[in-house]
């Protein structure tokens, strides 16, 4: 398994404990040092990944940050073995709370987020890069996290308690809307199979 955008390496560390052979890719130097301290091997670049070397590649809240999206997806596809899985989690531009917070929606996160995805754009990428969507799952805690941050951006003068209360209730509304229709989820995790 390769975890792209590993942060401090918690996911590959947990996967290794579950019996996986793991590697990580992380551009941040301080985070790289933490990953190395855990004994997790690092891929130095996504440009030189070996063909057919991974069964699973994960990108949790990473795809929206990638500068050269098309060539990166080609490289990741090449690095997956036949029938391998790409697990991608991204903020959903059609999120319930985005329509409520509008320009204050925290998941815009410009300029760090270079792309904003919805289900249709992910389906388009899958068709273009020959992946089959196996599952689409909402990420329940993202509704609360994004709503709390959005509330802070929208009302910076309000108290922290006010942010927590309003953010919690908006997160709850967002979560329930997503349970009825995944199209309104704050973030969606996609399991994609190489075909």
Helices and strands as residue ranges (DSSP letters): E 2-4, H 10-17, E 23-25, H 29-37, E 41-42, E 54-60, G 63-65, H 69-79, E 80-91, H 96-101, G 102-104, G 106-108, H 119-129, E 131-138, H 140-154, H 160-180, G 182-184, E 187-194
